[in-house]
Amino acid sequence: MQLAIGTEKGGYVLDPATGQVDGPVFPGWKVTAFGRVPGGDHLAGVGSNWFGAAVHRSPDFSEWSQVEAGPGYGEERALSEIWTFHAVGDTVYTGVAEAGLFRSDDGGTTWSGVEGLNQHRTRDQWVPGGGGLCAHSILEADGTMWAGISAVGVFRSEDGGVTWEPKNEGIPSPLSEPDAPRPEVGYCVHALAHDPAVPDRIWRQDHAGVFRTEDGGDTWERIENGLPAGFGFVMCRDHATQRLFTVPLHSDGNRVPVDGAFRSYVSEDDGDSWHVAGAGWTDTPDYSSVLRGAVASDGDGTIAIGTTTGSVWVTEDAGDKWACVPARFPRIGAVSLL
């Protein structure tokens, strides 16, 4: 097993078993996302404060070439960040700033906007959060799609991405007065995960806490029993064991682990209850946090977590035992299993 590690200063390939590090690729560039096209080639989202964002492609994670007709807004505005890639059949989707969704039907060579979402009727009400307007989560099952956008909310499409509707009922609204009608948007989802066998069951790490839906997003319920805090950016599922993982942080105003105890928490009952995930965590105070793209799972027991202080934690038994890899990186924003 190898891990692709995207940082503020380039991308790296890590062998957790030996600690060997290869790279960097894109030295000095911010590497924000990794993905694969249906044919198997790798994709990387990179960015620069001076040159903007771009998509690169590689057959072997060694030699990279920039996609010339990448996602973008043309002369309307510059593209500043690539947040995620997600393959659906022969199509690859990417979520970008400022809250744009693009698709490629030719293996990432050319990209076009998903206008049903990019030009949504509520667009003039979308307000950025601390990280801007982030289209960071994409789920799909049998033609239904879900997109998570900060600080806007979850949207669902039942026609393959043509039309989209907000799905945030049950999530507290930070923008409305107590007796005012609930707004359609303005809900800061941080991460999404779902059960491929029961795709309408979705878990949501939100600015307002941890939630679950059993009906594809029509209604959401809070599920925080056993968590030291509801805030965070991680929602990850190991499909083989049906375990669900999150990394709680103290609060919006204090985005570090509670009492400096860096831990992942796990639920083994679909979110009804939570407890510390396994053993191996350090007792030394650790105030690292984890960004939404810095978690990867193969769905079969291996999970990797990268932190803002450059450490990488790995489990190969679905969270029973964790180890911190003896390598340190710049601030990590993306992790992927190769």
TAUR-V246821 format. One record per pair of residues at least 24 apart in sequence whose C-alpha atoms are under 6 Angstrom apart, sorted by the first residue. I is the first residue (numbers start at 0). J is the second residue. D is the distance in whole Angstrom. If there is no record, write none. Layout:
I|J|D / I|J|D
This chain:
1|337|5 / 2|335|6 / 2|336|5 / 2|337|6 / 3|334|6 / 3|335|5 / 4|333|6 / 4|334|5 / 5|30|5 / 5|31|6 / 5|331|6 / 5|332|6 / 5|333|5 / 6|30|5 / 6|329|6 / 6|330|5 / 6|331|4 / 6|332|6 / 7|330|6 / 15|324|6 / 18|325|6 / 31|332|6 / 31|333|6 / 32|82|6 / 32|83|5 / 32|333|5 / 34|84|5 / 36|106|5 / 37|89|6 / 44|81|5 / 51|79|5 / 52|78|6 / 52|79|5 / 52|80|5 / 68|109|5 / 69|109|6 / 69|110|6 / 70|110|5 / 82|135|5 / 83|135|6 / 94|134|5 / 94|135|6 / 95|134|5 / 96|132|6 / 96|133|5 / 97|132|5 / 98|132|5 / 98|133|5 / 98|134|5 / 115|161|5 / 115|162|5 / 125|151|6 / 149|187|5 / 149|188|6 / 150|185|6 / 150|186|6 / 150|187|4 / 151|184|5 / 151|185|4 / 151|186|5 / 151|187|6 / 152|184|6 / 152|186|4 / 152|187|6 / 152|188|5 / 166|216|5 / 166|217|6 / 168|218|5 / 169|218|6 / 169|219|5 / 189|232|5 / 190|233|6 / 190|234|6 / 191|234|6 / 192|234|6 / 192|235|6 / 204|234|6 / 206|230|6 / 222|270|6 / 222|271|6 / 224|272|5 / 225|272|6 / 225|273|5 / 225|274|6 / 226|273|6 / 232|290|6 / 232|291|5 / 233|291|5 / 237|298|4 / 238|298|5 / 239|298|6 / 239|299|5 / 242|266|6 / 242|267|5 / 255|286|5 / 255|288|6 / 256|286|6 / 259|284|5 / 259|285|5 / 259|286|5 / 260|284|6 / 261|285|6 / 276|318|6 / 277|318|6 / 277|319|4 / 277|320|5 / 278|320|5 / 279|320|6 / 279|321|5 / 279|322|6 / 290|332|6 / 292|332|6 / 292|333|5 / 293|332|5 / 293|333|4 / 293|334|5 / 294|334|6 / 295|334|6 / 295|335|5 / 305|331|6 / 306|331|6 / 307|331|5
